[in-house]
Amino acid sequence: MVAAWAIILGLIFLTAVYVAAEFAAVSVRRSRLRRMAEDGHPLAARLVPVVEDARELDRYIAASQIGITFGSLVLGAYGQARLSPVVAPLLVRAGFQPERAESIAAAAVLIGLTSLGVILGELVPKSVALQYPTQVALWTVMPMQWSLRGMNWFIWMLNGSGILLLKAFGVQNTGHRYIHSPEEIELLIAESRDGGLLEPEEQVRLHKALELRRRTARDLMVPRERLIMLDAGQPFDEIVRAVASSPYTRLPVWRDRPTNVIGVLRTKDLTVAYLSGTEDIEAVVRPIGRVPASMPADRLIGFLRERRAHTVLVIDDRGEVAGLITIEDVVSALIGVMQDELKAQPEVKRG
């Protein structure tokens, strides 16, 4: 009986190793492992290629899952075979019929071993791996590499079957990656601040960066009513005087009506036109991009970067100009220190 319990505990320990390896591999910090490998740590050097390669990490996780499944199945089958014959006679002595006693014994042993396996073989190692991912990942890397060699053909067969099944359902296989939701990233930032790795100001800036996904172009724009705009139909001298008296370097220009913005006039371009004797204002007006008011602020950053634009118009649901947004508006939302030139002037001036 002692030998039977030794084997049972050994199977639970085997399951615990695979569970710990799986959770540690997906939780460990790659940057820390990389530094340890560069410092000459042999186990870290073995683990770095795994966590930095999605395919290798996928095989690593597959080996863990196969090991967990194998350990659980053998534990249930072996435990029932060895412990049920011991428990059944005790139930017969308690007054149960032999056939009923065998059924109850089998069920009781299965439930008991399953509970023991879940607690000692899964929940405990999972908690330890999540709390100490680096240490656990390094401690389990050698058993996992032995398992990978032994299960190589089985992993290849199962992974191949899984990929084919995913393709049949039109699902793309992306492997195991280090993906965190914005909420999880916010939690990591808060924990880093509490742990002394981030200054409060840094934590605020990172939090603002995450908040951009919840804000839209409408939230960051300067409303049209607050813009200082130029009428393209004005005489050239009046436009020059208006620009000279304005503290801004870029001014929207409209034709016929304020909602029909034709572009943006830069002070530098107007100066060049004035010195060269050109009085056609529309010839020096630069085109301006347009974005919907509902565009998320994080996508707006990519829009400005791709087009190398400084200023864009914000268009409402009716297709009319609702306001204007500059790169300073986005930067101010991130760091809160830049004064946007268009927001500095509250009164309305047109032409």
Buried (B, 14 or more C-beta within 10 A) or exposed (E): EEEBEEBBBEBBEBBBBBBBBBBBBBBBEEEEBBEBBEEEBEBBBBBBEBBEEBEBBBBBBBBBBBBBEBBBEBBBEBBBEBBBEEBBEEBBEEEBEEEEBBBBBBEBBBEEBBEBBBEBBBEBBBEBBBEBBBEBBBBBBEBBBEBBEEBEEEBEEBBEEEBEEEEEEEEEEEBBEEEEEEEEBBEEBBEBBEEEEBEEEEBBBBBBBBBBEEBBBBBBBBBBEBBBBBBBEBEBEEBBEBBEEBEBEBBBBBBEEBEEBBBBBBBEBBBEBBEEEBBEBEEBBBEBEEBBBEBBBBBBBEBBEEEEBBBBBBBBEEEBBBBBBBBBBBBBBBEEEBEBBBBEBEEEBBB
